[in-house]
Amino acid sequence: MTRKDYKIALLGGVITIISSGIYDYIKEKPLLSSLKFLFQWIWNQIFEFEIKIWQILIVLVFIIIISFIIKNNKVEKPKSTVSFKDYVRDKIHGTEWTWNWEHNFLENKWQVSNITPICNKCGTRMKFESSYGSNLSSKCPRCDNRQTNLKDKEIIEALIIDNIHQNLHLDKIKRE
């Protein structure tokens, strides 16, 4: 036998002596009957408690009063934070533009949509005209004003997003 075997045998003997002592101690004390008595007391005192209807009504009225007080004491916090979604209008490269924000659920991000120039005479949203070449042009449906040499929508979108990244949009939202 090795030393390891002696240690295991010795440990087994010690555990046997301790466990038999615990067993004898438990056997002397009525442990299981005490647990049975505890469970019976809990069942009789708590689960078989008689509740009268007037007690239920008092509790319900109390809950309604508390909820009414909580609802009336809620203080509306002023909206001090400005969201980038409030940034929907700006003057870029001499032309005023307006747009909307859409949430792209597939990519889980917000995107600029419906980028439209605003008429510099009457303030109406303009319609893009089809043109040949690289310059965009638009026409106002109200006053027939035309704007030519407009920047491409992708450039305007890139500038809008850059304004947000550089926090330049915050001043423009506060002024409106």
C-alpha positions as CSV (number, residue, x, y, z in Angstrom):
1,M,0.0,0.0,0.0
2,T,1.1,3.5,-0.8
3,R,0.9,6.6,1.4
4,K,-2.1,7.8,-0.7
5,D,-4.0,4.6,0.1
6,Y,-3.3,5.0,3.9
7,K,-4.6,8.6,3.7
8,I,-7.8,7.5,1.9
9,A,-8.4,4.7,4.5
10,L,-7.9,7.1,7.4
11,L,-10.1,9.7,5.9
12,G,-12.9,7.1,5.3
13,G,-12.7,6.0,8.9
14,V,-12.9,9.6,10.2
15,I,-15.9,10.3,8.0
16,T,-17.6,7.1,9.2
17,I,-17.2,8.1,12.8
18,I,-18.4,11.6,12.3
19,S,-21.4,10.6,10.2
20,S,-22.5,7.9,12.7
21,G,-22.3,10.6,15.5
22,I,-24.5,13.0,13.5
23,Y,-27.0,10.2,12.8
24,D,-27.2,9.3,16.5
25,Y,-27.7,13.0,17.4
26,I,-30.5,13.4,14.9
27,K,-32.1,10.2,16.1
28,E,-32.2,11.5,19.7
29,K,-33.9,14.8,18.6
30,P,-37.3,14.6,17.0
31,L,-36.1,16.6,13.9
32,L,-38.6,15.2,11.4
33,S,-41.5,15.7,13.8
34,S,-40.4,19.3,14.4
35,L,-40.4,20.0,10.6
36,K,-43.8,18.4,10.4
37,F,-45.1,20.6,13.2
38,L,-43.6,23.7,11.5
39,F,-45.3,23.0,8.2
40,Q,-48.6,22.3,9.9
41,W,-48.4,25.6,11.8
42,I,-47.6,27.5,8.6
43,W,-50.5,25.8,6.8
44,N,-53.0,26.5,9.7
45,Q,-51.9,30.1,10.4
46,I,-51.3,31.4,6.9
47,F,-53.1,29.4,4.3
48,E,-56.3,28.8,6.2
49,F,-56.6,32.4,7.3
50,E,-60.2,33.6,7.0
51,I,-60.5,36.8,5.0
52,K,-63.7,38.8,5.0
53,I,-65.0,40.8,2.1
54,W,-64.8,44.1,4.0
55,Q,-61.0,43.4,4.5
56,I,-60.5,42.8,0.7
57,L,-62.4,46.1,0.0
58,I,-60.3,48.1,2.4
59,V,-57.1,46.8,0.8
60,L,-58.4,47.6,-2.7
61,V,-59.5,51.1,-1.8
62,F,-56.0,51.6,-0.2
63,I,-54.3,50.4,-3.4
64,I,-56.5,52.7,-5.5
65,I,-55.7,55.7,-3.3
66,I,-52.0,55.0,-3.4
67,S,-51.9,54.6,-7.2
68,F,-53.9,57.8,-7.6
69,I,-51.5,59.7,-5.4
70,I,-48.5,58.3,-7.3
71,K,-50.0,59.2,-10.7
72,N,-50.8,62.8,-9.6
73,N,-47.4,63.4,-8.1
74,K,-45.4,62.4,-11.1
75,V,-43.4,65.4,-12.2
76,E,-42.8,65.8,-15.9
77,K,-39.2,66.2,-16.6
78,P,-38.5,68.9,-19.2
79,K,-36.9,67.5,-22.3
80,S,-33.5,69.0,-22.0
81,T,-31.7,66.6,-24.4
82,V,-31.9,67.2,-28.1
83,S,-32.0,64.3,-30.3
84,F,-30.4,64.1,-33.7
85,K,-33.8,63.2,-35.1
86,D,-34.9,66.8,-34.4
87,Y,-32.3,67.9,-37.0
88,V,-34.5,67.9,-40.1
89,R,-33.7,71.2,-41.8
90,D,-30.5,73.1,-42.7
91,K,-28.9,75.4,-45.2
92,I,-26.1,73.6,-47.0
93,H,-24.1,75.1,-49.9
94,G,-26.5,78.1,-50.2
95,T,-29.6,76.0,-50.5
96,E,-32.0,75.1,-47.7
97,W,-32.8,71.4,-47.4
98,T,-35.2,69.3,-45.5
99,W,-35.3,65.6,-44.8
100,N,-36.7,62.8,-42.7
101,W,-35.2,60.1,-40.5
102,E,-36.0,56.4,-41.1
103,H,-34.9,53.5,-39.0
104,N,-33.4,50.7,-41.0
105,F,-34.4,47.6,-39.0
106,L,-32.1,45.3,-41.1
107,E,-29.0,47.2,-40.3
108,N,-30.4,48.6,-37.0
109,K,-29.4,52.2,-37.7
110,W,-31.1,55.5,-38.6
111,Q,-30.8,56.8,-42.2
112,V,-31.6,60.1,-43.9
113,S,-34.5,59.9,-46.3
114,N,-36.5,62.2,-48.5
115,I,-33.8,64.8,-49.0
116,T,-35.6,67.8,-50.7
117,P,-34.5,71.4,-51.4
118,I,-36.7,74.2,-50.1
119,C,-37.7,77.1,-52.4
120,N,-35.7,80.2,-51.6
121,K,-38.7,82.5,-52.6
122,C,-41.8,80.9,-51.0
123,G,-40.4,78.1,-48.7
124,T,-42.2,75.2,-50.4
125,R,-40.6,71.8,-50.8
126,M,-39.3,71.6,-54.4
127,K,-39.5,68.7,-56.9
128,F,-36.4,67.4,-58.6
129,E,-36.4,67.8,-62.3
130,S,-34.7,65.2,-64.6
131,S,-31.6,66.7,-66.1
132,Y,-28.8,65.4,-68.2
133,G,-25.4,65.8,-66.8
134,S,-24.0,65.9,-63.3
135,N,-26.0,69.0,-62.0
136,L,-29.3,68.5,-60.2
137,S,-32.1,71.1,-60.7
138,S,-35.4,71.5,-59.0
139,K,-38.6,73.4,-59.6
140,C,-41.0,74.9,-57.0
141,P,-44.6,73.6,-57.6
142,R,-46.1,76.8,-56.0
143,C,-44.1,79.7,-57.7
144,D,-42.3,77.9,-60.6
145,N,-39.0,79.1,-59.2
146,R,-36.1,76.9,-60.5
147,Q,-32.8,76.2,-58.7
148,T,-30.0,74.7,-60.7
149,N,-26.5,73.4,-59.9
150,L,-27.7,71.7,-56.7
151,K,-25.4,69.3,-54.9
152,D,-26.0,65.6,-55.3
153,K,-28.3,64.0,-52.6
154,E,-25.5,61.7,-51.5
155,I,-23.2,64.7,-50.8
156,I,-26.0,66.5,-48.8
157,E,-26.6,63.3,-46.8
158,A,-22.9,63.0,-46.1
159,L,-22.8,66.6,-44.9
160,I,-25.9,66.1,-42.7
161,I,-24.3,63.0,-41.0
162,D,-21.0,64.9,-40.6
163,N,-22.8,67.8,-39.0
164,I,-24.2,65.3,-36.4
165,H,-20.9,63.7,-35.8
166,Q,-19.3,67.1,-35.2
167,N,-22.3,68.3,-33.1
168,L,-22.8,71.2,-35.5
169,H,-26.5,70.3,-35.7
170,L,-27.2,71.3,-32.0
171,D,-26.9,75.0,-32.6
172,K,-29.2,74.8,-35.6
173,I,-31.9,72.9,-33.7
174,K,-31.8,75.4,-30.8
175,R,-32.3,78.4,-33.2
176,E,-35.4,76.9,-34.7
